[in-house]
């Protein structure tokens, strides 16, 4: 009965949703997953409006299958010069090591929350699905999107967040376990100790809400998919396993890290963006601390870290690269996203 509800919600052949992964994919991966029978997703949180529109056009020209647009909906803080200066001081030794200057770029933060300008640009496309990360946009924006007939889902990392989302009228809830790669969707608390694993989170949320629940975190193959469904999830959302697919735009350094044994060691860190996110442990995380009190509020920590990343990557080093990854990389395969989607859906 719950499986039928997810089929009605997503209108896909399989209960497989590709996790939107900003920075490592574009519409090519989205389309491939859609064509394979899953729900492909386009991460829009780091794209400007013109790029969002052009990517949607590419998707619609390539397939008539439904797809998901994903947006951040965080509160955008003011640029805090004092806080930024303290962060720059922490990073000065690395710029000195490289023999380069740290540039002050207060307007370069490129993670913009969903707003009316974005809504103006996408409304004519009548998007079937939109997912949000870090909660939901304000009441007015939410009502506007729902008036299009668009189905809405958002991430919950605790039971409290799931109940809050349901009270706001979402059509589905992504239960993001602690194992998941990339940014935590947490929004009611910044206390990392509230975060639990997928197998503990999913059944508790399923028991408390009436809307479909999508399991995310640590799911790498068809056995993981079946396990999540047996816990009561209606569908699964998978990201890490797609990172080596031919359609992914994952950098060569990131691909090498995923294939290396060091991918077994991941941790939650805020040093790359200012918000907790899971990635493969590297020099930046080891030396700055996984969670740094000096890191400016999201997204401003990324201003200086992006500069260091660029300099080090040009030297062939991933020391300051955000190597986003979940705890389970066993499903990563250098195959097409279509092939991977069909492997994940085996038995569904």
CORVEN-V275178 format. One record per residue. PSI is psi as a letter, one per 40 degrees, with the letter a starting at -180 (999 if undefined). OMEGA is omega in degrees with one decimal (none if undefined). Layout:
psi->PSI omega->OMEGA
psi->PSI omega->OMEGA
This chain:
psi->d omega->178.3
psi->d omega->179.4
psi->d omega->177.4
psi->d omega->-179.8
psi->d omega->179.3
psi->d omega->178.4
psi->d omega->177.0
psi->d omega->-178.1
psi->d omega->-172.9
psi->e omega->177.1
psi->f omega->179.1
psi->i omega->178.3
psi->d omega->-175.0
psi->i omega->178.1
psi->f omega->-176.9
psi->h omega->178.0
psi->h omega->176.9
psi->h omega->-180.0
psi->h omega->176.0
psi->h omega->-173.4
psi->g omega->-177.3
psi->h omega->176.5
psi->e omega->-178.3
psi->e omega->178.9
psi->i omega->168.9
psi->a omega->-175.5
psi->e omega->-179.5
psi->d omega->178.1
psi->d omega->178.8
psi->d omega->-177.2
psi->d omega->-178.0
psi->d omega->-179.9
psi->d omega->178.2
psi->d omega->-178.7
psi->d omega->-179.3
psi->e omega->179.3
psi->e omega->174.3
psi->a omega->176.0
psi->h omega->176.6
psi->i omega->-177.7
psi->i omega->175.7
psi->h omega->176.8
psi->h omega->-175.4
psi->e omega->-172.7
psi->d omega->-179.8
psi->e omega->-179.2
psi->i omega->172.2
psi->i omega->-173.1
psi->d omega->-180.0
psi->d omega->-179.7
psi->d omega->176.5
psi->d omega->-178.2
psi->d omega->-178.0
psi->d omega->178.8
psi->d omega->177.1
psi->d omega->178.9
psi->d omega->177.3
psi->d omega->-179.7
psi->d omega->-175.6
psi->d omega->176.4
psi->d omega->-174.6
psi->d omega->-176.2
psi->i omega->174.0
psi->e omega->178.4
psi->i omega->175.7
psi->i omega->-179.7
psi->i omega->-176.5
psi->h omega->172.3
psi->h omega->-177.3
psi->h omega->-179.1
psi->i omega->167.8
psi->i omega->176.0
psi->f omega->177.4
psi->i omega->170.4
psi->h omega->-178.1
psi->h omega->-178.4
psi->i omega->173.7
psi->i omega->175.6
psi->h omega->-177.3
psi->h omega->-174.1
psi->d omega->-179.9
psi->d omega->179.2
psi->d omega->-178.9
psi->d omega->179.3
psi->d omega->178.1
psi->d omega->178.9
psi->d omega->178.7
psi->d omega->178.2
psi->d omega->177.8
psi->d omega->-174.5
psi->e omega->-177.5
psi->d omega->-179.5
psi->d omega->-178.7
psi->d omega->175.3
psi->d omega->177.5
psi->d omega->177.8
psi->d omega->-178.7
psi->e omega->-177.4
psi->f omega->-179.7
psi->i omega->178.7
psi->i omega->172.2
psi->h omega->-179.9
psi->i omega->176.2
psi->h omega->-175.1
psi->g omega->-172.8
psi->d omega->-177.8
psi->e omega->-174.2
psi->e omega->178.3
psi->h omega->-170.5
psi->f omega->175.2
psi->g omega->-173.8
psi->h omega->179.0
psi->i omega->178.2
psi->h omega->-177.6
psi->i omega->-176.7
psi->d omega->177.5
psi->d omega->176.7
psi->d omega->179.2
psi->d omega->177.6
psi->d omega->-174.0
psi->d omega->-174.4
psi->e omega->-174.0
psi->d omega->-175.8
psi->e omega->179.4
psi->e omega->-178.6
psi->f omega->-177.0
psi->h omega->-178.3
psi->d omega->-175.1
psi->i omega->170.8
psi->h omega->173.9
psi->i omega->-179.1
psi->i omega->176.2
psi->h omega->-176.6
psi->f omega->176.1
psi->b omega->-179.2
psi->i omega->174.5
psi->i omega->-177.6
psi->i omega->-172.8
psi->d omega->-178.3
psi->d omega->179.0
psi->d omega->-179.6
psi->d omega->179.0
psi->d omega->179.7
psi->d omega->-178.7
psi->d omega->179.3
psi->d omega->179.8
psi->e omega->177.6
psi->e omega->-173.6
psi->e omega->179.7
psi->h omega->176.3
psi->h omega->-172.8
psi->h omega->172.0
psi->i omega->177.1
psi->i omega->-176.2
psi->h omega->173.2
psi->h omega->178.3
psi->e omega->177.9
psi->i omega->176.5
psi->d omega->-179.6
psi->d omega->178.9
psi->d omega->178.9
psi->d omega->179.4
psi->d omega->177.6
psi->d omega->180.0
psi->d omega->179.8
psi->d omega->-179.6
psi->d omega->179.4
psi->e omega->172.9
psi->f omega->177.9
psi->i omega->-179.9
psi->e omega->178.6
psi->i omega->-177.8
psi->h omega->174.3
psi->h omega->178.6
psi->g omega->-174.2
psi->h omega->179.0
psi->i omega->-177.0
psi->d omega->-176.3
psi->e omega->-170.6
psi->i omega->177.3
psi->i omega->178.4
psi->a omega->-173.1
psi->h omega->171.4
psi->i omega->178.7
psi->e omega->-174.4
psi->h omega->-177.5
psi->e omega->178.1
psi->e omega->-179.9
psi->i omega->173.4
psi->e omega->-179.1
psi->h omega->-177.8
psi->d omega->-178.1
psi->e omega->177.3
psi->e omega->-174.0
psi->h omega->-177.5
psi->i omega->-179.3
psi->i omega->-177.2
psi->d omega->-175.9
psi->d omega->175.4
psi->d omega->-174.3
psi->d omega->-172.4
psi->d omega->-177.8
psi->d omega->178.8
psi->d omega->177.8
psi->d omega->179.0
psi->d omega->-178.7
psi->e omega->-173.7
psi->d omega->-175.6
psi->i omega->-179.1
psi->e omega->-178.9
psi->i omega->178.4
psi->i omega->-179.3
psi->h omega->-179.7
psi->h omega->-178.3
psi->h omega->177.9
psi->i omega->176.7
psi->h omega->174.5
psi->e omega->-178.9
psi->h omega->-173.5
psi->e omega->-178.0
psi->a omega->-175.9
psi->d omega->177.1
psi->d omega->176.9
psi->d omega->177.3
psi->d omega->-179.1
psi->d omega->178.9
psi->d omega->179.6
psi->d omega->178.7
psi->d omega->179.6
psi->d omega->176.9
psi->e omega->178.4
psi->e omega->178.4
psi->i omega->178.3
psi->d omega->-179.9
psi->i omega->177.7
psi->i omega->172.9
psi->h omega->-173.4
psi->h omega->179.1
psi->d omega->-172.4
psi->d omega->-177.0
psi->d omega->-179.7
psi->e omega->-170.9
psi->d omega->178.9
psi->e omega->-178.9
psi->i omega->-176.2
psi->d omega->-178.9
psi->e omega->179.9
psi->i omega->179.4
psi->f omega->178.8
psi->h omega->-177.8
psi->i omega->179.6
psi->d omega->178.7
psi->d omega->179.1
psi->d omega->178.6
psi->d omega->179.9
psi->d omega->178.9
psi->d omega->179.9
psi->d omega->-178.4
psi->e omega->-178.8
psi->i omega->179.4
psi->d omega->-178.4
psi->e omega->177.5
psi->e omega->177.2
psi->e omega->-178.9
psi->h omega->175.5
psi->i omega->178.6
psi->i omega->174.0
psi->h omega->-178.8
psi->i omega->175.1
psi->e omega->-170.2
psi->e omega->-177.5
psi->d omega->-176.1
psi->d omega->-174.7
psi->e omega->176.0
psi->i omega->179.9
psi->h omega->179.2
psi->i omega->-177.8
psi->h omega->176.6
psi->i omega->177.6
psi->h omega->-176.1
psi->h omega->177.0
psi->a omega->-174.3
psi->d omega->-177.8
psi->d omega->-178.7
psi->d omega->-179.6
psi->d omega->-172.6
psi->d omega->179.4
psi->e omega->-175.1
psi->i omega->-178.7
psi->d omega->176.2
psi->h omega->-176.9
psi->h omega->177.2
psi->e omega->179.9
psi->e omega->-176.9
psi->h omega->178.8
psi->i omega->179.7
psi->i omega->175.5
psi->h omega->6.0
psi->e omega->-167.8
psi->e omega->177.2
psi->d omega->-176.4
psi->e omega->-175.5
psi->d omega->-179.2
psi->d omega->-178.3
psi->d omega->177.7
psi->d omega->177.3
psi->d omega->178.3
psi->d omega->178.5
psi->d omega->-178.7
psi->d omega->-179.4
psi->d omega->-177.7
psi->d omega->179.9
psi->d omega->176.5
psi->d omega->175.9
psi->e omega->179.7
psi->f omega->-176.6
psi->i omega->176.2
psi->e omega->-175.7
psi->d omega->-177.2
psi->f omega->178.0
psi->h omega->174.0
psi->g omega->-176.2
psi->g omega->-174.8
psi->h omega->-179.1
psi->i omega->173.0
psi->i omega->-177.3
psi->e omega->-176.5
psi->h omega->178.7
psi->e omega->-175.3
psi->d omega->-179.3
psi->e omega->-179.2
psi->h omega->-179.3
psi->i omega->178.5
psi->g omega->-179.8
psi->i omega->178.6
psi->i omega->178.0
psi->d omega->176.4
psi->d omega->-179.4
psi->d omega->180.0
psi->d omega->179.8
psi->d omega->179.8
psi->d omega->176.5
psi->d omega->179.4
psi->d omega->-175.2
psi->e omega->-179.1
psi->h omega->179.7
psi->e omega->179.9
psi->999 omega->none
